[in-house]
């Protein structure tokens, strides 16, 4: 007896036998998902990764890849409403959130994070699904797709980063729109390699208010993200500053690989995003079957700044893909 059958039997003690028979028979059809709402852990190299499945239904599930590196899935909680008619899978990557926190830098590689996704997918028995990545999750998402494309019906890249050089160039452009005093603090901090001063933290806050998260929605999720953030992962892979990559991702570039994506793609970006809309539109031009949606009024964390438009863009895209 498989897990879903046991689950149904536990939950349906008072359902008439005929109804239960129909439910069990549906499980025999390939299009019926065997995912059900629950949470758990999956063993991976270096520890355990936490996951949670929201929603149910027989539509292909949506697997979410959070940003960072070193952030958590807490801030993606506004995407829960997408689980009305399909399973949505949240998980915390190794080194942050509710997953095992790590100090071994040999585990802090894109390849290792790619294999964590594969381990989760195989453990849950997912055959056909959609992939969503946000920020660093788009870097992880494209690398995962290039290695394990089987079963992915379509990809959603939210506020993507496919070239570190372009990301840094965009940050430089955005910084120039801030007050001169803020620009000076950031430039001096970069020159002196000093990112711990009170002045620099104030400058980061000013940048964040304009281009990262422009509203104070979901403060509990933001607080949870901050408390369980894998700072050491972020510092090792990216660096101490949002504006300058000095870690292992400093030479990241998948521009030449965008043309290799042969499934439908949705790209989204906030109106005031760190992933500047003009750059994301450029990415779109390099992907054969890609659509772009601008999330009005939003910064980088589009799912918090404008939950309604952000989720509508995703749901509309998924529903269209379901029909193909």
N, C-alpha and C positions, 0 to 999 in steps of 0.2 A: 504494500500500500504506500503510495507516494505522499509527500508532505501536504499537497493541496487536498488530497482525498481525506486525510486525517483531519485537516483543518475544517473542511466542510462538514464532516461527521460531527465534530465537536460543536460547531456553531449551529447546526441545523437539527438538533434533537427533536424539535417540535414541528418540523416541516413535514407535510404529508409525504408519504413514500413516493407518490407519483412525481411530485415536484423535485424531490431529492434525486430521483432517477434521471430526470431531465438535466439537472445540474451536473451530475457525474458524467453523463453521456457527452455533454458539451466539452468536457476535458479531453475527449478523444480526437477532437478536430484540431488540425495544426494551427488555425488562427486564434484559438482560445488561449489567452495567457494563463500561466500557472502562478503568476505573481500575486501575492496578497499582502495587505498592510501588516508590516511587522518591522522590527529592527534587529540587528545582530552584528557579528564580527566575522571577518574573513581572514584567515592566516595568509600572510604574504612574507616575502623576504624582509626580515628586519622587525617583524612584529605583527600587529593586527590592525586592520582598517575597519572602522565602524560604518555601517550603512543603515538607511531607513527607507522603506518603501511606503509611499503615500498613494492612496487611491487603488482602484482596481478596474476591471473591464477587459474587453477582448481586443482593444486597440493596441498597437505596438507601444511599448513603454518608452519613456524619455529618461535617459541617463545623464545626470548633471555632473559637470567638472567645474569645481570652484576655482577662484583666482588665488593669487599669492605671488610666487610659491610660498606656502606656509600659512595661508589664510584657512578658513574653514567653510563648511556649507551653511553655517548659521545664517549668513547674510542672504542666502538664496531662498530663505523661507517664504518670501512673497510669491515664489513660483508654485506654492502649494495648491493654489486655485486651479492650476492646469490639471491636477489629479482628479478632476470631476468625472472624467470618462476614460482615463487611462492611468496605468501605474506610472509614478514619477519616482525615480531612484536618486536619493541624496546620499553622498558619502564623503567622509573626511579623509583626505589623502594622508599617507604616513607622515608623521612629524607634527601634526596639529590636531586641533579639535578633540574629538572623543577617540581618535585613533592613537596608537602608540607614539609617544614622543621620542625622538631619536637624537643622538649626538654623533653617530658615525657618518662622516661626510661621504663615504663610498656608497651610501644608500641614497644620497641626494642627487640623483641623476635623472634625466628625462627617461632613459631606458627603464629604470627601476619603477618610475611612476607609471609608465606605459604598461608594464607587466602587472601592476596592481589593478588597473582597470580590467585587464584580461582575466585575472584571477577572480575578481568580483563577478564579471559577466559569466564565467564558466560555473562558478559556485551557484549562482541564481538560475542557471540554465537558460539564459537569454539567447534566443536565436535570431530574432528580427527586432530592430529597435531604432530609435532616433538618438543622436548624440548632441548634447548641448555643452558648450564651453564658454566661460566668461573670463576675459582678461588672460592671465597665465593659463587658464583652462583651455583657451583657444590654441595656445602653443602645444599644450599637452594633447589636445584633441586632434590637431592635424598630424602630429607625430604618431598618435595611436592609429588613426585612419590609414596612414601610409604603410603601417606594419600589419594591422589587423582589420582590413576593410570588410571582411565577411559579415553580412547581416545588418550593416548600417544602411538604413533606407535614405536618410538625409542627415545633414549636419546644420546646426545653428551655431554661428560664431558671434557671441555678444561682446562688443567692444574689443575687437581682436588685436593681437600683437603678432605679426608674422616676420617682423624685422626689428631687431633692437635699435639699429641705427635710425630707422624711421621714427620709432617711439621716442628716442632721445631728441630728435629733431623737432618733433611735435611738442615735446615738453618745453624746449627752448622757445618755441613760438608762443606758447601759452604764457610762459613766464614773462615775456615781453609785454603782455597786456595787463600785468599787475602794476601797482604803484611802484615808483622808482625806489622807494625805501625797501620794499620787499625784494625787488630784483637785486639790489645791492647786497642785502643779507645773504641771499642764495648764492650769488657769485663769489662773495668773500668766503663763504663756507666751503664751496667747491674748491676754491684756490688753496685754502688752508687745510682741506680734508678734515674739517671739524663739523660734525653733524649732530653734536649733542648739546650745543648751546641753547639757552632759552630763546634767543632771538631767532635761531634757525627753526625751532619748533613752532614759533609763532608764524614764521613764513610758510612752513608746511601746512599749518592750519588755514592760512589765507588761500593757499593754492587748492587745498582740499575743498574748502567751501565753495569755490568757483567751479572746479572741474572734476571733483571726485564724487562727493555726496552733497547735494545742494539743499536737501531737506533733513529734518530730524525724525523721519518716519522709522519705526521699528527700533527704538533705542535699545531694547532688551537684546535683540539679535546682534546689534553692533557691539554692545558691551560683551556679549558672549564670545564674539569673534575676537575682540581685543584680548580677552583674558586667556584664550586658548590658542592664540596665534603662535605659529612656529617661527619665532624671530630668527633663530639660528639657521633655519632652512632658507628664509628670505635673504639673510645677509650673505650666506655662502653662495647661493645661486644667482642672486641679483646684486646685492650690495647694500651699503648703509643709507643710500640716498635714492629716492624715487626718480631723481632727475639724471642719474649717471650710473650706468651698469658697470660694475667692476668684478662681478662674480662670474660663475661658469656660463651664464647666459649672455655675456657681453657680445659675443659674435653670432648670436642666434639669427638665422636667416632662412626662411622657407619660401622666399619669393618665387624661386624657380620651380617649386613644387606645387604651387597653387593650381597650375594648369593640369596637374595630374588628378585632381578631384573630379571624378566622373559620376557623382551623384548630386541631386539638388542641394543647394546651399542657401541659407538665409543669413545675412549679415545685418547686425543692428548696431547702432551707436547713439549715444545721447547727443542732444543739440550742443552741449558744452563739454563733451567727453574728452578725457585725456587721449583716448583713441579718436583723433579728430575725424569728423565725418568725411572730409575731403580725402583723407588717407584711406578710410574704410571703403569709400567709393572706388578708389584706385585698386584696392584689393579685389573688389567686385569685378572690375574690368578684366582681371587676370584669371578668374574662375569661370569655366565654360557655362555653367548653369546656375548662376547666382542671382539672388534678389537682395536689395538693400532697403531697410526701413529705418527712418530717423525717428528717435524717441524724443518728442518735443519737451523742452524744459528740463531735461535730465542731464546729469553729469555722467561720470563713469559707472556709477552703481545705478543703472537704469531701472532695475527691478524695485528699488526703494524710492527713487525720485519720481517715477511715473509708472507705478505698478500696473494701472489699467491699460495704458497703451503698450507697455512692454509685453504684458502677458497676452494681449489681443494679437499682437504681431506674431507671437509664437504659436498660439492656438490656431489662428487662421492658416498659417503655413502648414502645421501638422495635419489639420483637417483636409487641406488640399492634397497633401502627400498620401493620406489614407486612401484617397480615391484613385490613386494611380496604381 
